[in-house]
């Protein structure tokens, strides 16, 4: 639903639970951000507030990868970050689906060269960073699936870091989380002929977190289904929490 329509619709609803999948209310102070894994208390906020803003697909992967490093004081809040991402064309909605269906556009096309993507406000607010990252998304010639890639210098951290210590930080933050899967450090077995498949999490509400490294650099990757944990799956998860059901019901 377009943002303006979401705002108008929300004004008509009073007591019912409302989950908004648009960007209109994601940083609004009266709405709860619907990312249950954001913090130990986020589920309680979702249960307590009948107005829940479903997160964007790109911010979901970005925030889940970065937030634990900020919370555990491993990465300074003022760190400048560049993020690249790749999504299937379903993320562009009806117009982009029609553009790609039956046509033969380029295999991968970057966009948002004004550096003002609509997801940036929530990426800044919920990642724990002092400012939004520089963000360059790409659309691939496949229907659904997503990779979010964050490159960081090891020297940017407050202590010596490796792919193993990144994974340990994620494990500490997400122990017991049913929809977050942390892959082993430097997981070369996840590569197929040196490529990482953006569609591997499709059909699930799962976010996979991966970390690769060189001697001086770290590459954090989040892989998810942009229509699953990046959209409808997250909405079902939030509704389950709001209704007091098992969080994994129908997921």
Phi and psi in degrees as GROMACS dihedral restraints (atoms count N, CA, C in turn):
[ dihedral_restraints ]
;  ai    aj    ak    al  type     phi  dphi    fc
    3     4     5     6     1   -59.1    20    10
    4     5     6     7     1   153.3    20    10
    6     7     8     9     1   -57.4    20    10
    7     8     9    10     1   -45.0    20    10
    9    10    11    12     1   -63.5    20    10
   10    11    12    13     1   -40.2    20    10
   12    13    14    15     1   -65.7    20    10
   13    14    15    16     1   -37.0    20    10
   15    16    17    18     1   -64.6    20    10
   16    17    18    19     1   -40.4    20    10
   18    19    20    21     1   -63.9    20    10
   19    20    21    22     1   -43.8    20    10
   21    22    23    24     1   -65.7    20    10
   22    23    24    25     1   -40.6    20    10
   24    25    26    27     1   -65.9    20    10
   25    26    27    28     1   -43.3    20    10
   27    28    29    30     1   -60.4    20    10
   28    29    30    31     1   -33.6    20    10
   30    31    32    33     1   -67.7    20    10
   31    32    33    34     1   -18.3    20    10
   33    34    35    36     1   -92.0    20    10
   34    35    36    37     1    -9.3    20    10
   36    37    38    39     1  -111.1    20    10
   37    38    39    40     1   132.2    20    10
   39    40    41    42     1  -111.4    20    10
   40    41    42    43     1   -69.9    20    10
   42    43    44    45     1   -91.6    20    10
   43    44    45    46     1   -23.8    20    10
   45    46    47    48     1   -71.5    20    10
   46    47    48    49     1   154.9    20    10
   48    49    50    51     1   -67.3    20    10
   49    50    51    52     1   130.5    20    10
   51    52    53    54     1  -126.5    20    10
   52    53    54    55     1   122.0    20    10
   54    55    56    57     1  -112.7    20    10
   55    56    57    58     1   115.2    20    10
   57    58    59    60     1  -101.6    20    10
   58    59    60    61     1   120.2    20    10
   60    61    62    63     1   -90.8    20    10
   61    62    63    64     1    -2.0    20    10
   63    64    65    66     1   -80.5    20    10
   64    65    66    67     1   177.9    20    10
   66    67    68    69     1   -87.6    20    10
   67    68    69    70     1    -1.2    20    10
   69    70    71    72     1   -61.2    20    10
   70    71    72    73     1   -35.8    20    10
   72    73    74    75     1  -119.5    20    10
   73    74    75    76     1    11.7    20    10
   75    76    77    78     1   -67.2    20    10
   76    77    78    79     1   -29.0    20    10
   78    79    80    81     1  -111.8    20    10
   79    80    81    82     1    11.7    20    10
   81    82    83    84     1   -73.7    20    10
   82    83    84    85     1   133.3    20    10
   84    85    86    87     1   -65.8    20    10
   85    86    87    88     1   -20.8    20    10
   87    88    89    90     1   -89.5    20    10
   88    89    90    91     1    -3.1    20    10
   90    91    92    93     1  -112.1    20    10
   91    92    93    94     1   148.8    20    10
   93    94    95    96     1   -95.7    20    10
   94    95    96    97     1   132.5    20    10
   96    97    98    99     1   -74.6    20    10
   97    98    99   100     1   123.1    20    10
   99   100   101   102     1   -85.5    20    10
  100   101   102   103     1    55.6    20    10
  102   103   104   105     1  -119.8    20    10
  103   104   105   106     1    90.8    20    10
  105   106   107   108     1   -57.3    20    10
  106   107   108   109     1   -29.9    20    10
  108   109   110   111     1   -82.8    20    10
  109   110   111   112     1     2.1    20    10
  111   112   113   114     1   -60.2    20    10
  112   113   114   115     1   -41.0    20    10
  114   115   116   117     1  -158.1    20    10
  115   116   117   118     1   167.0    20    10
  117   118   119   120     1   -61.9    20    10
  118   119   120   121     1   -20.4    20    10
  120   121   122   123     1  -104.4    20    10
  121   122   123   124     1     0.3    20    10
  123   124   125   126     1   -65.9    20    10
  124   125   126   127     1   -34.5    20    10
  126   127   128   129     1   -62.9    20    10
  127   128   129   130     1   -37.7    20    10
  129   130   131   132     1   -65.3    20    10
  130   131   132   133     1   -37.4    20    10
  132   133   134   135     1   -63.4    20    10
  133   134   135   136     1   -40.3    20    10
  135   136   137   138     1   -65.4    20    10
  136   137   138   139     1   -40.9    20    10
  138   139   140   141     1   -65.6    20    10
  139   140   141   142     1   -34.0    20    10
  141   142   143   144     1   -84.6    20    10
  142   143   144   145     1   -21.0    20    10
  144   145   146   147     1  -113.4    20    10
  145   146   147   148     1   129.0    20    10
  147   148   149   150     1   -85.3    20    10
  148   149   150   151     1     1.5    20    10
  150   151   152   153     1  -117.6    20    10
  151   152   153   154     1   110.6    20    10
  153   154   155   156     1  -121.9    20    10
  154   155   156   157     1   126.4    20    10
  156   157   158   159     1   -96.6    20    10
  157   158   159   160     1   113.8    20    10
  159   160   161   162     1   -66.8    20    10
  160   161   162   163     1   132.4    20    10
  162   163   164   165     1   -67.4    20    10
  163   164   165   166     1   158.9    20    10
  165   166   167   168     1   -73.7    20    10
  166   167   168   169     1   159.0    20    10
  168   169   170   171     1   -67.0    20    10
  169   170   171   172     1   -49.4    20    10
  171   172   173   174     1   -62.0    20    10
  172   173   174   175     1   -47.5    20    10
  174   175   176   177     1   -61.8    20    10
  175   176   177   178     1   -29.9    20    10
  177   178   179   180     1   -58.5    20    10
  178   179   180   181     1   -53.3    20    10
  180   181   182   183     1   -66.3    20    10
  181   182   183   184     1   -42.8    20    10
  183   184   185   186     1   -62.2    20    10
  184   185   186   187     1   -48.5    20    10
  186   187   188   189     1   -65.8    20    10
  187   188   189   190     1   -42.3    20    10
  189   190   191   192     1   -65.0    20    10
  190   191   192   193     1   -29.9    20    10
  192   193   194   195     1   -77.9    20    10
  193   194   195   196     1   -39.6    20    10
  195   196   197   198     1   -91.9    20    10
  196   197   198   199     1   -38.8    20    10
  198   199   200   201     1   -55.2    20    10
  199   200   201   202     1   -43.7    20    10
  201   202   203   204     1   -61.5    20    10
  202   203   204   205     1   -31.0    20    10
  204   205   206   207     1   -71.2    20    10
  205   206   207   208     1   -32.8    20    10
  207   208   209   210     1   -73.8    20    10
  208   209   210   211     1   -47.5    20    10
  210   211   212   213     1   -61.9    20    10
  211   212   213   214     1   -33.3    20    10
  213   214   215   216     1   -91.9    20    10
  214   215   216   217     1    11.2    20    10
  216   217   218   219     1    58.3    20    10
  217   218   219   220     1    32.2    20    10
  219   220   221   222     1   -89.8    20    10
  220   221   222   223     1   -29.1    20    10
  222   223   224   225     1  -125.7    20    10
  223   224   225   226     1   124.8    20    10
  225   226   227   228     1   -61.4    20    10
  226   227   228   229     1   144.3    20    10
  228   229   230   231     1   -61.7    20    10
  229   230   231   232     1   -27.6    20    10
  231   232   233   234     1   -86.1    20    10
  232   233   234   235     1     5.0    20    10
  234   235   236   237     1   -58.7    20    10
  235   236   237   238     1   131.4    20    10
  237   238   239   240     1   -84.4    20    10
  238   239   240   241     1   129.5    20    10
  240   241   242   243     1  -129.1    20    10
  241   242   243   244     1   138.1    20    10
  243   244   245   246     1  -108.9    20    10
  244   245   246   247     1   131.8    20    10
  246   247   248   249     1  -122.1    20    10
  247   248   249   250     1   130.9    20    10
  249   250   251   252     1  -113.9    20    10
  250   251   252   253     1   147.6    20    10
  252   253   254   255     1  -148.6    20    10
  253   254   255   256     1   155.4    20    10
  255   256   257   258     1  -133.2    20    10
  256   257   258   259     1   128.2    20    10
  258   259   260   261     1  -130.2    20    10
  259   260   261   262     1   151.2    20    10
  261   262   263   264     1   -66.1    20    10
  262   263   264   265     1   158.2    20    10
  264   265   266   267     1   -71.5    20    10
  265   266   267   268     1   -11.8    20    10
  267   268   269   270     1   -63.1    20    10
  268   269   270   271     1   -22.3    20    10
  270   271   272   273     1   -65.8    20    10
  271   272   273   274     1   -17.5    20    10
  273   274   275   276     1   -88.7    20    10
  274   275   276   277     1     2.4    20    10
  276   277   278   279     1    79.1    20    10
  277   278   279   280     1  -168.8    20    10
  279   280   281   282     1   -56.5    20    10
  280   281   282   283     1   -44.4    20    10
  282   283   284   285     1   -63.2    20    10
  283   284   285   286     1   -42.8    20    10
  285   286   287   288     1   -72.9    20    10
  286   287   288   289     1   -35.4    20    10
  288   289   290   291     1   -60.3    20    10
  289   290   291   292     1   -43.4    20    10
  291   292   293   294     1   -65.2    20    10
  292   293   294   295     1   -36.6    20    10
  294   295   296   297     1   -64.3    20    10
  295   296   297   298     1   -39.4    20    10
  297   298   299   300     1   -86.0    20    10
  298   299   300   301     1   -32.9    20    10
  300   301   302   303     1   -66.2    20    10
  301   302   303   304     1   124.8    20    10
  303   304   305   306     1    77.8    20    10
  304   305   306   307     1     0.5    20    10
  306   307   308   309     1  -113.0    20    10
  307   308   309   310     1  -178.8    20    10
  309   310   311   312     1  -133.7    20    10
  310   311   312   313     1    64.5    20    10
  312   313   314   315     1   -71.9    20    10
  313   314   315   316     1   174.2    20    10
  315   316   317   318     1   -57.6    20    10
  316   317   318   319     1   151.8    20    10
  318   319   320   321     1   -62.3    20    10
  319   320   321   322     1   -33.3    20    10
  321   322   323   324     1  -150.1    20    10
  322   323   324   325     1   127.0    20    10
  324   325   326   327     1  -131.4    20    10
  325   326   327   328     1   119.3    20    10
  327   328   329   330     1   -76.4    20    10
  328   329   330   331     1   154.9    20    10
  330   331   332   333     1  -149.6    20    10
  331   332   333   334     1  -173.5    20    10
  333   334   335   336     1    63.7    20    10
  334   335   336   337     1    46.0    20    10
  336   337   338   339     1   -75.3    20    10
  337   338   339   340     1    -4.9    20    10
  339   340   341   342     1   -80.4    20    10
  340   341   342   343     1    -2.1    20    10
  342   343   344   345     1    57.1    20    10
  343   344   345   346     1    36.9    20    10
  345   346   347   348     1  -137.6    20    10
  346   347   348   349     1    45.8    20    10
  348   349   350   351     1   -60.7    20    10
  349   350   351   352     1   145.3    20    10
  351   352   353   354     1   -65.4    20    10
  352   353   354   355     1   -15.7    20    10
  354   355   356   357     1   -84.9    20    10
  355   356   357   358     1    -9.1    20    10
  357   358   359   360     1   -59.9    20    10
  358   359   360   361     1   -41.3    20    10
  360   361   362   363     1   -57.9    20    10
  361   362   363   364     1   -43.0    20    10
  363   364   365   366     1   -74.4    20    10
  364   365   366   367     1   -30.1    20    10
  366   367   368   369     1   -63.3    20    10
  367   368   369   370     1   -38.3    20    10
  369   370   371   372     1   -72.2    20    10
  370   371   372   373     1   -46.2    20    10
  372   373   374   375     1   -67.0    20    10
  373   374   375   376     1   -41.8    20    10
  375   376   377   378     1  -100.6    20    10
  376   377   378   379     1    -9.0    20    10
  378   379   380   381     1   -77.2    20    10
  379   380   381   382     1   -23.0    20    10
  381   382   383   384     1    93.5    20    10
  382   383   384   385     1    -3.5    20    10
  384   385   386   387     1   -74.8    20    10
  385   386   387   388     1   156.3    20    10
  387   388   389   390     1   -71.6    20    10
  388   389   390   391     1   -26.7    20    10
  390   391   392   393     1  -146.4    20    10
  391   392   393   394     1   163.3    20    10
  393   394   395   396     1   -68.5    20    10
  394   395   396   397     1   150.9    20    10
  396   397   398   399     1   -74.6    20    10
  397   398   399   400     1   165.9    20    10
  399   400   401   402     1   -79.0    20    10
  400   401   402   403     1   128.2    20    10
  402   403   404   405     1  -129.8    20    10
  403   404   405   406     1   122.2    20    10
  405   406   407   408     1  -124.3    20    10
  406   407   408   409     1   100.1    20    10
  408   409   410   411     1   -85.9    20    10
  409   410   411   412     1   159.7    20    10
  411   412   413   414     1  -132.9    20    10
  412   413   414   415     1   147.4    20    10
  414   415   416   417     1  -107.1    20    10
  415   416   417   418     1   130.0    20    10
  417   418   419   420     1  -102.6    20    10
  418   419   420   421     1   160.8    20    10
  420   421   422   423     1   -86.1    20    10
  421   422   423   424     1    59.8    20    10
  423   424   425   426     1  -148.9    20    10
  424   425   426   427     1   155.8    20    10
  426   427   428   429     1   -72.0    20    10
  427   428   429   430     1   -50.3    20    10
  429   430   431   432     1  -144.9    20    10
  430   431   432   433     1   161.5    20    10
  432   433   434   435     1   121.6    20    10
  433   434   435   436     1   155.7    20    10
  435   436   437   438     1  -158.7    20    10
  436   437   438   439     1   143.7    20    10
  438   439   440   441     1  -127.8    20    10
  439   440   441   442     1   134.7    20    10
  441   442   443   444     1  -118.1    20    10
  442   443   444   445     1   125.3    20    10
  444   445   446   447     1  -122.2    20    10
  445   446   447   448     1   127.4    20    10
  447   448   449   450     1  -125.9    20    10
  448   449   450   451     1   114.0    20    10
  450   451   452   453     1   -95.7    20    10
  451   452   453   454     1   132.8    20    10
  453   454   455   456     1  -137.6    20    10
  454   455   456   457     1   139.8    20    10
  456   457   458   459     1   -75.0    20    10
  457   458   459   460     1   138.8    20    10
  459   460   461   462     1   -61.2    20    10
  460   461   462   463     1   -29.1    20    10
  462   463   464   465     1   -69.5    20    10
  463   464   465   466     1   -12.2    20    10
  465   466   467   468     1   -76.3    20    10
  466   467   468   469     1   -15.4    20    10
  468   469   470   471     1   -86.5    20    10
  469   470   471   472     1   163.7    20    10
  471   472   473   474     1   -83.7    20    10
  472   473   474   475     1    -6.9    20    10
  474   475   476   477     1  -153.9    20    10
  475   476   477   478     1   165.3    20    10
  477   478   479   480     1   -58.3    20    10
  478   479   480   481     1   132.5    20    10
  480   481   482   483     1  -130.4    20    10
  481   482   483   484     1   154.0    20    10
  483   484   485   486     1  -143.4    20    10
  484   485   486   487     1   175.6    20    10
  486   487   488   489     1   -61.9    20    10
  487   488   489   490     1   -32.6    20    10
  489   490   491   492     1   -66.4    20    10
  490   491   492   493     1   -42.2    20    10
  492   493   494   495     1   -73.1    20    10
  493   494   495   496     1   -29.6    20    10
  495   496   497   498     1   -62.4    20    10
  496   497   498   499     1   -46.7    20    10
  498   499   500   501     1   -63.3    20    10
  499   500   501   502     1   -35.7    20    10
  501   502   503   504     1   -64.5    20    10
  502   503   504   505     1   -39.1    20    10
  504   505   506   507     1   -64.6    20    10
  505   506   507   508     1   -41.9    20    10
  507   508   509   510     1   -63.9    20    10
  508   509   510   511     1   -42.7    20    10
  510   511   512   513     1   -60.7    20    10
  511   512   513   514     1   -40.9    20    10
  513   514   515   516     1   -64.1    20    10
  514   515   516   517     1   -36.5    20    10
  516   517   518   519     1   -77.8    20    10
  517   518   519   520     1   -33.7    20    10
  519   520   521   522     1  -118.0    20    10
  520   521   522   523     1    20.8    20    10
  522   523   524   525     1   -57.2    20    10
  523   524   525   526     1   127.4    20    10
  525   526   527   528     1    83.4    20    10
  526   527   528   529     1    -1.8    20    10
  528   529   530   531     1   -73.7    20    10
  529   530   531   532     1   124.5    20    10
  531   532   533   534     1   -72.6    20    10
  532   533   534   535     1   -19.7    20    10
  534   535   536   537     1  -114.5    20    10
  535   536   537   538     1    12.0    20    10
  537   538   539   540     1  -119.2    20    10
  538   539   540   541     1   123.9    20    10
  540   541   542   543     1  -116.3    20    10
  541   542   543   544     1   119.5    20    10
  543   544   545   546     1  -100.3    20    10
  544   545   546   547     1   118.7    20    10
  546   547   548   549     1   -80.0    20    10
  547   548   549   550     1   163.3    20    10
  549   550   551   552     1   -64.4    20    10
  550   551   552   553     1   158.9    20    10
  552   553   554   555     1   -61.0    20    10
  553   554   555   556     1   139.1    20    10
  555   556   557   558     1    48.4    20    10
  556   557   558   559     1    59.1    20    10
  558   559   560   561     1   -80.1    20    10
  559   560   561   562     1    77.5    20    10
  561   562   563   564     1   -64.7    20    10
  562   563   564   565     1   -22.4    20    10
  564   565   566   567     1   -71.2    20    10
  565   566   567   568     1   -10.8    20    10
  567   568   569   570     1   -82.4    20    10
  568   569   570   571     1   -10.0    20    10
  570   571   572   573     1   -90.0    20    10
  571   572   573   574     1   142.3    20    10
  573   574   575   576     1  -115.5    20    10
  574   575   576   577     1   109.8    20    10
  576   577   578   579     1    52.7    20    10
  577   578   579   580     1    40.8    20    10
  579   580   581   582     1    76.5    20    10
  580   581   582   583     1     3.1    20    10
  582   583   584   585     1  -106.1    20    10
  583   584   585   586     1   150.7    20    10
  585   586   587   588     1  -106.6    20    10
  586   587   588   589     1   123.0    20    10
  588   589   590   591     1   -77.8    20    10
  589   590   591   592     1   117.5    20    10
  591   592   593   594     1   -74.1    20    10
  592   593   594   595     1    -9.6    20    10
  594   595   596   597     1  -101.6    20    10
  595   596   597   598     1     4.6    20    10
  597   598   599   600     1   -67.9    20    10
  598   599   600   601     1   -23.5    20    10
  600   601   602   603     1   -97.6    20    10
  601   602   603   604     1     6.7    20    10
  603   604   605   606     1   -60.6    20    10
  604   605   606   607     1   146.7    20    10
  606   607   608   609     1    79.7    20    10
  607   608   609   610     1    13.7    20    10
  609   610   611   612     1  -134.7    20    10
  610   611   612   613     1   169.4    20    10
  612   613   614   615     1  -102.8    20    10
  613   614   615   616     1    24.9    20    10
  615   616   617   618     1   -92.4    20    10
  616   617   618   619     1   142.6    20    10
  618   619   620   621     1  -113.8    20    10
  619   620   621   622     1   124.8    20    10
  621   622   623   624     1   -99.9    20    10
  622   623   624   625     1   132.1    20    10
  624   625   626   627     1  -111.9    20    10
  625   626   627   628     1   127.1    20    10
  627   628   629   630     1  -129.7    20    10
  628   629   630   631     1   148.5    20    10
  630   631   632   633     1  -137.1    20    10
  631   632   633   634     1   123.5    20    10
  633   634   635   636     1  -109.7    20    10
  634   635   636   637     1   159.4    20    10
  636   637   638   639     1  -150.1    20    10
  637   638   639   640     1   155.7    20    10
  639   640   641   642     1  -119.5    20    10
  640   641   642   643     1  -169.1    20    10
  642   643   644   645     1   -64.2    20    10
  643   644   645   646     1   -32.8    20    10
  645   646   647   648     1  -116.6    20    10
  646   647   648   649     1   -12.3    20    10
  648   649   650   651     1  -129.9    20    10
  649   650   651   652     1   158.0    20    10
  651   652   653   654     1  -126.7    20    10
  652   653   654   655     1   141.7    20    10
  654   655   656   657     1  -122.7    20    10
  655   656   657   658     1   112.5    20    10
  657   658   659   660     1   -94.1    20    10
  658   659   660   661     1   133.5    20    10
  660   661   662   663     1  -131.5    20    10
  661   662   663   664     1   133.7    20    10
  663   664   665   666     1  -113.9    20    10
  664   665   666   667     1   131.9    20    10
  666   667   668   669     1  -121.7    20    10
  667   668   669   670     1   130.6    20    10
  669   670   671   672     1  -156.4    20    10
  670   671   672   673     1   168.2    20    10
  672   673   674   675     1   -87.5    20    10
  673   674   675   676     1   117.3    20    10
  675   676   677   678     1   -63.6    20    10
  676   677   678   679     1   -19.9    20    10
  678   679   680   681     1   -96.0    20    10
  679   680   681   682     1    -7.8    20    10
  681   682   683   684     1   -98.6    20    10
  682   683   684   685     1  -102.9    20    10
  684   685   686   687     1   -60.7    20    10
  685   686   687   688     1   -21.0    20    10
  687   688   689   690     1   -85.0    20    10
  688   689   690   691     1    -0.5    20    10
  690   691   692   693     1  -161.9    20    10
  691   692   693   694     1   -98.2    20    10
  693   694   695   696     1   -65.2    20    10
  694   695   696   697     1   -39.3    20    10
  696   697   698   699     1   -61.1    20    10
  697   698   699   700     1   -42.5    20    10
  699   700   701   702     1   -63.5    20    10
  700   701   702   703     1   -38.0    20    10
  702   703   704   705     1   -63.9    20    10
  703   704   705   706     1   -42.3    20    10
  705   706   707   708     1   -64.8    20    10
  706   707   708   709     1   -43.1    20    10
  708   709   710   711     1   -58.8    20    10
  709   710   711   712     1   -45.3    20    10
  711   712   713   714     1   -65.6    20    10
  712   713   714   715     1   -39.8    20    10
  714   715   716   717     1   -64.6    20    10
  715   716   717   718     1   -41.0    20    10
  717   718   719   720     1   -57.2    20    10
  718   719   720   721     1   -45.6    20    10
  720   721   722   723     1   -64.2    20    10
  721   722   723   724     1   -45.8    20    10
  723   724   725   726     1   -62.7    20    10
  724   725   726   727     1   -32.8    20    10
  726   727   728   729     1   -89.7    20    10
  727   728   729   730     1    -3.4    20    10
  729   730   731   732     1    77.3    20    10
  730   731   732   733     1    20.1    20    10
  732   733   734   735     1   -88.3    20    10
  733   734   735   736     1   170.0    20    10
  735   736   737   738     1   -59.9    20    10
  736   737   738   739     1   133.2    20    10
  738   739   740   741     1   -61.9    20    10
  739   740   741   742     1   -26.1    20    10
  741   742   743   744     1   -93.4    20    10
  742   743   744   745     1     4.4    20    10
  744   745   746   747     1   -56.7    20    10
  745   746   747   748     1   128.1    20    10
  747   748   749   750     1    65.8    20    10
  748   749   750   751     1    12.5    20    10
